[in-house]
Amino acid sequence: METWRVLAGAAMSAAMCLLGVVLATNFRGVTEWHVRRSMSAASVIRRVPPLRRPPDVSPEKRLARFILLERVIGVALAAVGLVFLTALATTF
């Protein structure tokens, strides 16, 4: 196996773990900042489906729900990165 592939795999797995931990712990408000930016970008292209009204939910509740979702995604990302690191270590 070529060395650069092993190093690239280790670097990408470590980056996935780091990004997952940052999102899961809301380190320095990164998760909240990302959700606010995503919601503001998506509000421009938001489309209401026909025959369905949007729920009457306050913006604060929507923000809290999306922050929770992104934190769960961060936990999953950290776990997958750890599994990749383990799989990379067992190939040697």
C-alpha positions in Angstrom: 0.0 0.0 0.0 1.3 3.4 -0.9 2.2 5.7 2.0 0.4 8.8 0.8 -2.9 6.9 0.7 -2.4 5.8 4.3 -1.5 9.4 5.4 -4.5 10.8 3.4 -6.9 8.3 5.0 -5.6 9.1 8.5 -5.8 12.8 7.9 -9.3 12.6 6.5 -10.5 10.3 9.3 -8.9 12.7 11.9 -10.6 15.7 10.2 -14.0 13.9 10.3 -13.5 13.1 14.0 -12.5 16.7 14.8 -15.4 18.2 12.8 -17.9 15.8 14.4 -16.7 16.7 17.9 -16.8 20.4 17.1 -20.4 20.2 15.8 -21.5 17.9 18.6 -20.2 20.1 21.4 -21.1 23.4 19.8 -17.5 24.5 20.3 -17.4 28.3 20.4 -20.8 28.5 18.8 -19.8 26.8 15.6 -23.0 24.7 15.3 -25.3 27.6 16.0 -23.4 29.9 13.6 -23.6 27.2 10.8 -27.4 26.6 11.4 -28.1 30.4 11.3 -26.1 30.8 8.1 -27.8 27.7 6.5 -31.3 28.9 7.5 -30.6 32.4 6.1 -29.3 30.9 2.8 -32.2 28.5 2.5 -34.8 31.1 3.2 -34.2 32.6 -0.2 -35.0 29.4 -2.0 -37.6 28.0 0.4 -40.7 26.7 -1.3 -44.0 25.8 0.4 -45.3 22.5 -1.0 -48.9 22.6 -2.4 -51.7 21.4 -0.2 -49.6 21.7 2.9 -49.3 24.7 5.2 -46.1 25.3 7.1 -46.4 24.6 10.8 -46.9 27.5 13.1 -43.6 27.2 14.9 -41.6 30.1 16.3 -38.2 30.8 14.7 -36.5 30.1 18.0 -38.0 26.6 18.2 -37.0 25.9 14.6 -33.5 27.1 15.3 -33.3 24.9 18.4 -34.6 21.9 16.5 -32.0 22.4 13.7 -29.2 22.9 16.2 -30.1 19.6 17.8 -30.2 17.9 14.5 -26.8 19.2 13.5 -25.4 18.1 16.9 -26.7 14.6 16.3 -25.1 14.7 12.8 -21.8 15.8 14.5 -21.9 12.8 16.8 -22.5 10.5 13.9 -19.6 12.1 11.9 -17.3 11.7 14.9 -18.3 8.0 15.2 -17.7 7.3 11.5 -14.3 9.1 11.6 -13.3 6.9 14.6 -14.5 3.7 12.8 -12.4 4.8 9.7 -9.4 5.4 11.9 -9.8 2.0 13.5 -10.2 0.3 10.2 -7.1 2.0 8.9 -5.1 0.9 12.0 -6.2 -2.7 11.5 -5.0 -2.8 8.0 -1.4 -2.8 9.2 
